[in-house]
Amino acid sequence: MGDSTALVNQLDAHLSFFSYIDGYVPSSIDPSVAAALTAKEVAKHQHIARWHVHIEALVREKEECSSSDPQSAFGKQLLKQFPTSDGHHCRMTASGDSSSAVTDLPLFILDQLAKGQELSSLELALKLSIDHQKLIGAVKSLLSHEGVIVTRDITEKRVELTKEGVDFVENGSAEYRTFEKVAKEGGTPQNEIMKESYGKVGVSKALAAGWITIDKSGGAVTVVRKVESAVDSVADQLKALKIGDETKVDDKSRTELKKRKLISEVTIKAVILSRGPSFTTTLEKPEADLTPEMIASGSWKTTTFKKYNFDALGVQPASGYLHPLMKVRSEFREIFFQMGFSEMPTNQYVESSFWNFDALFQPQQHPARDAHDTFFISEPAVSTTFPRDYLERVKTVHSEGGFGSDGYNYDWKEEEAQKNVMRTHTTAVSARQLYRLANEGFKPTKMFSIDRVFRNETLDATHLAEFHQVEGVIAEKNLSLSHVMGLFREFFRKCGLENLRFKPTYNPYTEPSMEIFAYHDGLKKWVEIGNSGMFRPEMLLPMGTPS
C-alpha cells in the first residue's frame, strides 16, 4: 500500500453511502479488507466502525443458523479473518453469542433496530451475554441523540436461583444425593446420612417421593432403597429456570421450589427499544463546548452541540465540609470523652487579669502581662466583681507569701487585677472551675477545654494573634508526676504519637513543669507538642482546695 492513511480515509468516505437500514451485502473482498484494518483505524473512523459492527452482526447470524443451514464460505472466511477491536481474530461461543465481538454497543443496537423490529433490553443483554446495566448505559447514550430511538419502560418478573438452588444444580438435590448415598444392598445407617449437610431435608423429601424407606427391624435405624433408580426432577427444574426456560416448570413445582427457598422472584426494570422519528445508523458526536476556534472559523454554525440536561444533578459543590481545625477539634474531644473527661464552659473570651494572671500566681510585673504580649480591652476596661475573700488571699500570697511559699514580695495592686484582657490561655477557665470545685465540695474530677485564645504576637508563618488551645485538668488526691506522664502517653498514643520525650521547664503556676516533645518521622526531628505540670500549692490552696 502507498499512503495507508489516505486509503483508509477513502474507504471511510465510500462506506458513508450505505445506510444499512435495507441491509448490506458484503463483497468477496470484505474479509481481506477487514483483516488489513487495525483496531485503531476502526475506532477512529465513524463509517468504518459502523460497517465493522454490521459485519460482526452478519457473522453472528451465520453462527446462529442451524446445522441444516451450513455457514457460507464467506462466513467461514470472515470468522477466520475478521479481527475484533482488541486485535484478536473473532471467535464465537458455542451458542453463537459473544459480547467481546461487539466493539460498539450503541452502533450494534442501531444496526439491530435497522432491521425493523423492536428490541427488548433484557433479551438483547442475554443474547450478548453482557450485564443488563451495561446495555442500559448504551441505550442512555443513544437517547442523548434526540429522536434517534424511542424507549418504553417495562417491568418483568424473573426467577433467580438462591445459593442453595445453585448448589442443587451443581451437585443434585438433597433428596437425590440422599438416594445416591443409600447402598443398593442392605441400605445405609441413618446416622451416616444425617452427618451430611443435606441429610435431614434429603431423608424427608426422599421418603415423601417414595424413593427410600426406614428399616428398624435390625435394631439400628437403616435407610434402604425402595426403587432401583430415581430422576432428580428438582435439579432439572432448577437447571431449566437457570437458563430462562420457565415453560418446563409448572406453577405447582414453582411454588414448591419457592417454598424450599431454592428460587426467588425478582422484579427487573427494562426497556423496549424502537426507531425514533430521526432514526439513523450514523451517529455524530455532539460537541460539549463552544470554543474560541469555532467562533473564529465560523464552524459553530454547522456544528451540533450537546443539549443541556437541566435535570442532571451536576457536580457536587465543594462546600459544607468541616474546617480542618474543627475536624481535629472533634477528634481531640472524642479522645477526651473516651478517657472520662467532661468539657468545661469556654465561652468567655474576655477575662479579667485577676483570673487570667493573678489567680494563676503570675506576678503583675511578669513580661507576659505587658501590652506587647496581651490584648487589653478598652470598653469595658475593668472588672470589679470578684470573690473578696479569695482576692485577699491571692493578694497576700503574691505580696507576702504563704502556704509554704515566700511569694514575690511586691506591692500587689487590685486595679492591675481589674484590667480586662482577651484571655491569653484557657488555663483561666481551669482556674475558675477549680475554684468552683473547691467551694462546692471537692470531688475527683477530669475536665478539658478546646477553644480560642489571643496573644499580641508578631504575625509570621508559625504565630497568629488567635489560635486554639487544648487543655486537660485532673483534680485528684495523691497524684504524682508519673501519673501526669502516663496520662500524656495515653492521650498522645490515641493521637498516633507514641515516641515522646519530657523536658523540665518553668511555669508560674505549675511545679514541677514539663515540656512534651514527639518525634516527627517526616521532619526527622523532635517537635514540641505540649506543656504540662502540677499546679502549685500557692495557686490551689488560696482557692480553698483541701490540702
C-alpha positions as CSV (number, residue, x, y, z in Angstrom):
1,M,0.0,0.0,0.0
2,G,1.1,3.6,-0.6
3,D,-0.4,6.1,1.7
4,S,-2.4,3.9,4.1
5,T,-4.0,6.8,5.8
6,A,-5.4,8.2,2.6
7,L,-6.7,4.8,1.6
8,V,-8.4,4.3,5.0
9,N,-10.0,7.8,4.7
10,Q,-11.2,6.9,1.1
11,L,-12.7,3.7,2.4
12,D,-14.5,5.6,5.2
13,A,-15.9,8.0,2.7
14,H,-17.1,5.1,0.5
15,L,-18.8,3.4,3.3
16,S,-20.7,6.6,4.2
17,F,-23.1,6.0,1.3
18,F,-24.6,2.9,2.8
19,S,-27.5,3.3,5.3
20,Y,-27.6,-0.4,6.4
21,I,-31.3,0.0,7.0
22,D,-32.2,-2.0,3.9
23,G,-29.3,-4.4,4.6
24,Y,-25.8,-4.7,3.3
25,V,-24.5,-7.4,1.1
26,P,-20.8,-7.9,1.7
27,S,-18.5,-8.4,-1.3
28,S,-15.9,-11.1,-1.6
29,I,-13.1,-8.8,-0.6
30,D,-14.7,-7.6,2.7
31,P,-12.8,-10.2,4.8
32,S,-9.4,-9.3,3.4
33,V,-10.1,-5.6,3.8
34,A,-11.3,-6.2,7.4
35,A,-8.3,-8.2,8.2
36,A,-6.0,-5.5,7.0
37,L,-7.5,-2.8,9.2
38,T,-6.1,-2.2,12.7
39,A,-8.4,-1.8,15.7
40,K,-7.2,1.8,16.0
41,E,-8.2,2.6,12.4
42,V,-11.6,1.0,13.0
43,A,-12.2,3.1,16.2
44,K,-11.0,6.3,14.6
45,H,-13.3,6.3,11.5
46,Q,-17.1,6.6,12.1
47,H,-18.3,4.8,8.9
48,I,-15.7,2.1,9.1
49,A,-16.7,1.4,12.7
50,R,-20.4,1.2,11.6
51,W,-19.5,-1.2,8.8
52,H,-17.4,-3.2,11.3
53,V,-20.4,-3.6,13.6
54,H,-22.6,-4.6,10.7
55,I,-20.2,-7.3,9.6
56,E,-20.0,-8.6,13.1
57,A,-23.8,-8.9,13.2
58,L,-23.7,-10.9,9.9
59,V,-21.1,-13.2,11.4
60,R,-23.2,-13.8,14.5
61,E,-26.3,-14.6,12.3
62,K,-24.2,-17.2,10.4
63,E,-23.2,-18.8,13.7
64,E,-26.8,-18.9,14.9
65,C,-28.0,-20.8,11.9
66,S,-29.0,-24.5,12.4
67,S,-26.8,-27.3,11.1
68,S,-29.2,-27.8,8.2
69,D,-28.3,-24.4,7.0
70,P,-24.5,-24.6,6.9
71,Q,-22.5,-21.4,7.1
72,S,-21.5,-19.9,3.8
73,A,-17.9,-19.9,2.6
74,F,-17.8,-16.1,3.1
75,G,-19.0,-16.6,6.7
76,K,-16.3,-19.2,7.4
77,Q,-13.7,-16.9,5.8
78,L,-14.9,-13.9,7.8
79,L,-14.9,-15.8,11.1
80,K,-11.3,-16.8,10.4
81,Q,-10.0,-13.4,9.2
82,F,-12.2,-10.7,10.8
83,P,-10.3,-9.0,13.7
84,T,-12.1,-7.6,16.8
85,S,-11.2,-4.4,18.5
86,D,-8.6,-6.0,20.7
87,G,-6.6,-7.2,17.7
88,H,-7.5,-10.9,18.0
89,H,-9.5,-12.9,15.5
90,C,-13.2,-13.0,16.0
91,R,-14.2,-16.2,18.0
92,M,-17.8,-17.1,18.8
93,T,-19.1,-19.2,21.6
94,A,-20.9,-22.4,21.0
95,S,-24.3,-20.7,21.3
96,G,-23.2,-18.0,18.8
97,D,-23.3,-15.2,21.4
98,S,-20.2,-13.2,22.1
99,S,-20.2,-9.9,23.9
100,S,-16.5,-9.5,23.1
101,A,-17.3,-9.3,19.4
102,V,-19.4,-6.2,19.9
103,T,-17.0,-3.3,19.9
104,D,-19.6,-0.5,20.0
105,L,-22.8,-1.3,21.7
106,P,-24.8,1.8,20.6
107,L,-23.9,1.2,16.9
108,F,-24.8,-2.5,17.3
109,I,-28.2,-1.6,18.8
110,L,-28.9,0.8,15.9
111,D,-28.0,-1.9,13.3
112,Q,-30.4,-4.3,15.0
113,L,-33.1,-1.7,15.0
114,A,-32.4,-1.0,11.3
115,K,-33.8,-4.5,10.6
116,G,-37.2,-3.2,11.6
117,Q,-38.1,-5.0,14.8
118,E,-38.4,-3.8,18.4
119,L,-35.8,-4.9,20.8
120,S,-36.0,-5.9,24.5
121,S,-33.0,-4.7,26.5
122,L,-33.3,-7.9,28.7
123,E,-33.3,-10.2,25.7
124,L,-30.5,-8.4,24.0
125,A,-28.3,-8.4,27.1
126,L,-29.0,-12.1,27.4
127,K,-28.1,-12.7,23.8
128,L,-24.9,-10.8,24.0
129,S,-24.0,-12.3,27.4
130,I,-23.4,-8.9,29.0
131,D,-24.7,-7.2,32.1
132,H,-28.1,-5.6,31.6
133,Q,-26.9,-2.3,33.2
134,K,-24.1,-2.1,30.6
135,L,-26.7,-2.3,27.9
136,I,-28.8,0.3,29.6
137,G,-25.8,2.6,29.6
138,A,-25.5,2.2,25.8
139,V,-29.3,3.0,25.5
140,K,-28.9,6.2,27.5
141,S,-26.0,7.1,25.2
142,L,-28.3,6.8,22.3
143,L,-31.1,8.8,24.0
144,S,-28.7,11.7,24.2
145,H,-29.1,11.9,20.4
146,E,-32.6,13.4,20.1
147,G,-35.1,11.4,18.1
148,V,-32.8,8.5,17.1
149,I,-34.5,5.9,19.3
150,V,-37.6,5.7,21.4
151,T,-37.9,3.6,24.6
152,R,-40.8,2.2,26.5
153,D,-40.3,1.2,30.1
154,I,-41.4,-2.3,31.1
155,T,-41.2,-4.4,34.3
156,E,-40.5,-8.1,34.2
157,K,-40.5,-10.6,36.9
158,R,-37.7,-13.1,36.7
159,V,-36.8,-16.2,38.7
160,E,-33.3,-16.4,40.2
161,L,-31.7,-19.3,41.9
162,T,-30.7,-18.9,45.5
163,K,-27.3,-20.1,46.8
164,E,-28.8,-23.4,47.8
165,G,-30.6,-23.6,44.4
166,V,-27.2,-23.2,42.6
167,D,-25.8,-25.9,44.8
168,F,-28.6,-28.3,43.8
169,V,-27.9,-27.6,40.1
170,E,-24.2,-28.4,40.5
171,N,-24.4,-31.3,42.9
172,G,-28.0,-32.6,42.8
173,S,-31.0,-32.0,45.1
174,A,-30.9,-33.1,48.7
175,E,-33.2,-36.0,48.2
176,Y,-31.3,-37.2,45.1
177,R,-28.0,-37.1,47.0
178,T,-29.6,-38.9,49.9
179,F,-30.9,-41.6,47.5
180,E,-27.4,-42.0,45.9
181,K,-25.8,-42.3,49.3
182,V,-28.0,-45.3,50.3
183,A,-26.3,-48.5,49.4
184,K,-28.1,-50.7,46.8
185,E,-27.8,-53.8,49.0
186,G,-28.5,-53.6,52.8
187,G,-29.0,-49.9,52.9
188,T,-27.1,-47.3,54.9
189,P,-27.3,-46.4,58.6
190,Q,-29.4,-43.3,59.1
191,N,-26.9,-41.6,61.3
192,E,-24.3,-41.6,58.5
193,I,-26.7,-39.8,56.2
194,M,-27.6,-37.3,58.9
195,K,-24.0,-36.2,59.2
196,E,-24.3,-34.7,55.7
197,S,-25.4,-31.1,55.3
198,Y,-28.3,-32.2,53.2
199,G,-29.2,-35.2,55.3
200,K,-32.2,-34.0,57.3
201,V,-34.0,-32.4,54.3
202,G,-32.9,-35.2,52.0
203,V,-34.3,-38.0,54.0
204,S,-37.6,-36.2,54.5
205,K,-38.0,-35.4,50.8
206,A,-36.8,-38.8,49.6
207,L,-39.3,-40.5,51.9
208,A,-42.1,-38.3,50.5
209,A,-41.1,-39.2,47.0
210,G,-41.2,-42.9,47.8
211,W,-37.5,-43.5,46.9
212,I,-36.5,-44.8,50.3
213,T,-37.9,-46.3,53.5
214,I,-36.7,-46.6,57.1
215,D,-35.9,-50.1,58.4
216,K,-35.8,-50.6,62.2
217,S,-36.0,-54.3,62.2
218,G,-32.3,-55.0,62.8
219,G,-32.1,-52.8,65.9
220,A,-30.2,-50.0,64.2
221,V,-32.1,-47.5,62.1
222,T,-31.2,-48.1,58.4
223,V,-32.2,-46.3,55.3
224,V,-32.9,-48.6,52.4
225,R,-33.9,-48.1,48.8
226,K,-37.5,-48.7,47.6
227,V,-36.8,-48.1,43.9
228,E,-33.8,-49.1,41.7
229,S,-33.3,-45.6,40.2
230,A,-34.6,-42.0,40.7
231,V,-34.9,-39.0,38.5
232,D,-33.7,-35.7,40.0
233,S,-36.6,-33.6,38.7
234,V,-35.9,-30.8,41.2
235,A,-32.4,-30.3,39.8
236,D,-33.8,-30.5,36.2
237,Q,-36.3,-27.8,37.0
238,L,-33.7,-25.6,38.5
239,K,-31.5,-26.0,35.5
240,A,-34.3,-25.0,33.2
241,L,-35.0,-21.9,35.3
242,K,-31.3,-21.0,35.3
243,I,-31.2,-20.8,31.5
244,G,-34.5,-18.9,31.4
245,D,-36.7,-21.8,30.1
246,E,-39.6,-21.3,32.5
247,T,-42.0,-23.3,30.4
248,K,-40.6,-26.6,31.8
249,V,-41.7,-25.7,35.3
250,D,-45.4,-25.7,36.2
251,D,-46.9,-23.4,38.8
252,K,-47.2,-26.1,41.4
253,S,-43.5,-27.0,41.1
254,R,-42.5,-23.3,41.1
255,T,-44.4,-22.8,44.3
256,E,-42.7,-25.8,45.9
257,L,-39.2,-24.6,44.8
258,K,-40.0,-21.1,46.2
259,K,-41.2,-22.7,49.5
260,R,-38.0,-24.6,49.8
261,K,-36.1,-21.3,49.2
262,L,-34.4,-22.7,46.1
263,I,-35.6,-19.8,43.9
264,S,-36.7,-16.2,44.4
265,E,-38.7,-13.9,42.2
266,V,-37.1,-10.6,41.4
267,T,-38.5,-7.6,39.6
268,I,-36.4,-6.2,36.8
269,K,-36.9,-2.9,35.1
270,A,-36.1,-2.9,31.4
271,V,-36.9,-1.0,28.2
272,I,-38.3,-1.8,24.8
273,L,-36.3,-0.1,22.0
274,S,-37.7,1.1,18.7
275,R,-36.8,3.5,15.9
276,G,-37.3,7.2,16.6
277,P,-38.5,9.9,14.2
278,S,-34.9,10.8,13.4
279,F,-33.6,7.3,13.3
280,T,-30.2,6.8,11.7
281,T,-27.4,4.3,11.9
282,T,-24.8,7.1,11.7
283,L,-24.1,8.9,15.0
284,E,-22.5,12.3,15.0
285,K,-20.9,13.0,18.3
286,P,-22.2,16.4,19.5
287,E,-19.7,19.0,20.8
288,A,-20.0,19.8,24.5
289,D,-18.3,23.2,24.4
290,L,-18.2,26.3,22.2
291,T,-14.5,27.1,21.7
292,P,-12.8,30.3,20.5
293,E,-11.6,28.4,17.5
294,M,-15.2,27.6,16.4
295,I,-16.1,31.2,16.7
296,A,-13.1,32.4,14.7
297,S,-13.6,29.8,11.9
298,G,-17.4,30.0,11.9
299,S,-17.7,26.2,12.2
300,W,-20.1,26.7,15.1
301,K,-22.8,27.4,12.5
302,T,-22.9,23.8,11.3
303,T,-21.8,22.1,14.5
304,T,-24.2,20.0,16.5
305,F,-23.9,20.8,20.2
306,K,-24.9,18.6,23.1
307,K,-28.1,19.7,24.7
308,Y,-28.1,20.9,28.3
309,N,-29.6,18.4,30.8
310,F,-31.3,20.7,33.3
311,D,-32.4,17.6,35.3
312,A,-28.9,16.4,35.9
313,L,-27.6,16.8,39.5
314,G,-24.3,18.3,38.4
315,V,-21.0,18.4,40.2
316,Q,-21.3,18.4,43.9
317,P,-20.1,21.7,45.2
318,A,-17.1,21.7,47.4
319,S,-18.9,23.1,50.5
320,G,-20.3,22.0,53.8
321,Y,-17.1,20.3,54.9
322,L,-15.6,20.6,58.4
323,H,-12.8,23.1,58.6
324,P,-9.5,21.2,59.3
325,L,-9.3,22.8,62.7
326,M,-12.9,21.8,63.6
327,K,-12.2,18.3,62.4
328,V,-9.1,18.0,64.6
329,R,-11.1,19.6,67.5
330,S,-13.7,16.9,67.1
331,E,-11.0,14.2,67.2
332,F,-9.5,15.6,70.4
333,R,-12.9,15.9,72.0
334,E,-13.6,12.3,71.3
335,I,-10.3,11.2,72.8
336,F,-11.0,13.2,76.0
337,F,-14.5,11.7,76.3
338,Q,-13.1,8.2,75.8
339,M,-10.7,8.9,78.7
340,G,-13.6,10.0,81.0
341,F,-13.2,13.8,80.8
342,S,-16.0,16.3,80.9
343,E,-16.0,19.6,78.9
344,M,-15.5,23.0,80.6
345,P,-17.5,26.1,79.5
346,T,-15.2,28.2,77.5
347,N,-17.5,30.9,76.0
348,Q,-15.9,33.8,77.9
349,Y,-13.2,35.3,75.6
350,V,-12.8,38.5,77.6
351,E,-11.3,37.8,81.0
352,S,-10.2,39.9,83.9
353,S,-6.4,40.0,84.6
354,F,-7.3,38.5,88.0
355,W,-8.5,35.2,86.6
356,N,-6.1,35.2,83.6
357,F,-2.9,36.0,85.6
358,D,-3.2,36.7,89.4
359,A,-5.2,33.6,90.3
360,L,-2.5,31.5,88.5
361,F,0.2,33.0,90.7
362,Q,1.6,35.0,87.8
363,P,3.2,38.3,89.2
364,Q,1.9,41.6,88.0
365,Q,5.3,42.6,86.6
366,H,5.6,39.5,84.5
367,P,6.6,40.2,80.9
368,A,3.5,38.3,79.6
369,R,1.3,40.9,81.1
370,D,2.8,43.6,79.0
371,A,0.9,45.3,76.2
372,H,3.3,43.8,73.7
373,D,2.0,40.3,74.6
374,T,-1.6,40.9,75.6
375,F,-4.7,42.5,74.1
376,F,-6.2,44.8,76.7
377,I,-9.9,45.8,76.4
378,S,-10.8,49.5,76.2
379,E,-14.6,49.2,76.9
380,P,-15.3,47.9,79.4
381,A,-11.8,48.4,80.6
382,V,-12.1,46.8,84.1
383,S,-14.0,44.2,86.1
384,T,-14.9,44.8,89.7
385,T,-16.8,41.7,90.8
386,F,-14.5,39.2,92.5
387,P,-14.8,36.8,95.4
388,R,-13.4,39.2,98.1
389,D,-12.0,36.7,100.5
390,Y,-10.3,34.8,97.7
391,L,-9.0,38.0,96.2
392,E,-7.4,38.9,99.6
393,R,-5.8,35.5,99.9
394,V,-4.3,35.9,96.4
395,K,-3.1,39.4,97.2
396,T,-1.4,38.0,100.4
397,V,0.3,35.1,98.7
398,H,1.7,37.4,96.0
399,S,2.9,40.2,98.2
400,E,3.8,38.3,101.4
401,G,3.8,34.6,100.7
402,G,2.0,31.8,102.4
403,F,1.1,28.2,102.1
404,G,4.7,27.3,102.1
405,S,5.8,30.0,99.7
406,D,7.8,33.2,100.0
407,G,5.6,34.9,97.4
408,Y,7.0,37.6,95.1
409,N,7.4,40.3,97.8
410,Y,5.9,43.2,95.8
411,D,3.1,45.7,96.2
412,W,0.2,43.9,94.6
413,K,-2.4,46.3,93.2
414,E,-6.1,45.5,92.7
415,E,-6.5,48.0,89.9
416,E,-4.0,45.9,87.9
417,A,-6.0,42.8,88.5
418,Q,-9.2,44.5,87.4
419,K,-8.0,45.2,83.8
420,N,-9.9,43.2,81.2
421,V,-7.9,41.3,78.6
422,M,-8.6,38.9,75.8
423,R,-7.7,35.7,77.5
424,T,-4.2,34.5,76.7
425,H,-4.8,30.9,77.7
426,T,-7.7,28.6,78.6
427,T,-6.0,28.0,82.0
428,A,-8.0,31.0,83.1
429,V,-11.1,28.8,82.6
430,S,-9.4,26.0,84.5
431,A,-8.8,28.4,87.4
432,R,-12.5,29.3,87.6
433,Q,-13.5,25.7,87.5
434,L,-11.0,24.6,90.2
435,Y,-12.2,27.5,92.5
436,R,-15.9,26.4,91.9
437,L,-14.8,22.8,92.7
438,A,-13.1,23.8,95.9
439,N,-16.1,25.8,97.2
440,E,-18.8,23.3,96.2
441,G,-17.2,20.3,97.8
442,F,-14.1,18.7,96.4
443,K,-14.5,15.5,94.4
444,P,-12.2,13.8,91.9
445,T,-12.7,15.4,88.5
446,K,-11.3,15.3,85.0
447,M,-12.1,18.3,82.8
448,F,-10.9,19.6,79.4
449,S,-11.4,22.6,77.1
450,I,-10.6,23.3,73.5
451,D,-11.1,26.9,72.4
452,R,-9.7,30.2,71.2
453,V,-7.0,32.2,73.0
454,F,-5.4,35.5,72.0
455,R,-1.9,36.8,72.0
456,N,-0.5,40.1,70.8
457,E,2.1,38.3,68.7
458,T,4.2,39.4,65.8
459,L,2.4,37.6,62.9
460,D,4.5,35.2,60.9
461,A,4.3,31.7,59.4
462,T,4.1,30.0,62.8
463,H,2.5,32.7,65.0
464,L,-1.0,34.1,64.9
465,A,-2.9,36.6,67.1
466,E,-5.6,34.0,67.6
467,F,-5.2,30.2,67.9
468,H,-6.8,27.2,69.7
469,Q,-5.5,25.7,72.9
470,V,-6.2,22.1,74.1
471,E,-6.2,21.8,77.8
472,G,-6.9,19.0,80.3
473,V,-7.1,19.2,84.1
474,I,-7.3,16.3,86.6
475,A,-8.2,17.1,90.2
476,E,-7.5,14.1,92.4
477,K,-5.7,13.3,95.7
478,N,-2.2,11.7,95.8
479,L,-1.3,12.4,92.2
480,S,2.4,12.3,91.2
481,L,4.4,13.4,88.2
482,S,4.4,9.8,86.9
483,H,0.6,9.9,86.8
484,V,0.9,13.1,84.6
485,M,3.4,11.4,82.3
486,G,1.2,8.3,82.0
487,L,-1.8,10.4,81.2
488,F,0.0,12.2,78.3
489,R,1.4,9.0,76.9
490,E,-2.1,7.5,76.7
491,F,-3.6,10.7,75.2
492,F,-0.9,11.1,72.5
493,R,-1.0,7.4,71.8
494,K,-4.6,7.8,70.8
495,C,-3.5,10.7,68.6
496,G,-1.0,8.4,66.9
497,L,2.1,9.8,68.7
498,E,4.0,7.2,70.7
499,N,7.6,8.3,70.7
500,L,7.6,11.0,73.4
501,R,10.1,12.9,75.5
502,F,9.6,15.1,78.6
503,K,11.8,18.1,79.3
504,P,11.8,20.1,82.6
505,T,10.6,23.8,82.2
506,Y,9.3,26.7,84.2
507,N,5.7,27.8,84.5
508,P,4.5,30.4,87.2
509,Y,1.5,28.2,88.2
510,T,2.9,24.6,88.0
511,E,5.8,22.9,89.7
512,P,7.2,20.6,88.6
513,S,6.6,21.6,84.9
514,M,7.4,19.7,81.7
515,E,7.5,20.4,78.0
516,I,6.4,17.4,75.8
517,F,8.1,16.5,72.6
518,A,7.2,13.9,70.0
519,Y,9.5,12.6,67.2
520,H,8.2,13.6,63.7
521,D,9.1,10.9,61.2
522,G,8.5,13.3,58.3
523,L,10.6,16.1,59.6
524,K,13.1,13.7,61.2
525,K,13.3,15.7,64.4
526,W,11.7,16.2,67.8
527,V,8.8,18.7,67.8
528,E,7.3,20.4,70.9
529,I,3.6,19.4,71.2
530,G,2.6,20.5,74.7
531,N,3.3,22.0,78.1
532,S,2.3,20.5,81.4
533,G,2.8,20.3,85.1
534,M,1.3,20.0,88.6
535,F,-0.5,23.1,90.0
536,R,1.4,24.9,92.7
537,P,0.1,25.0,96.3
538,E,0.3,28.8,96.1
539,M,-2.4,28.6,93.4
540,L,-4.6,25.8,94.7
541,L,-4.7,26.5,98.5
542,P,-5.9,30.1,98.3
543,M,-8.9,28.8,96.4
544,G,-9.9,26.6,99.4
545,T,-8.8,23.4,97.9
546,P,-8.2,20.8,100.7
547,S,-4.5,20.2,101.4
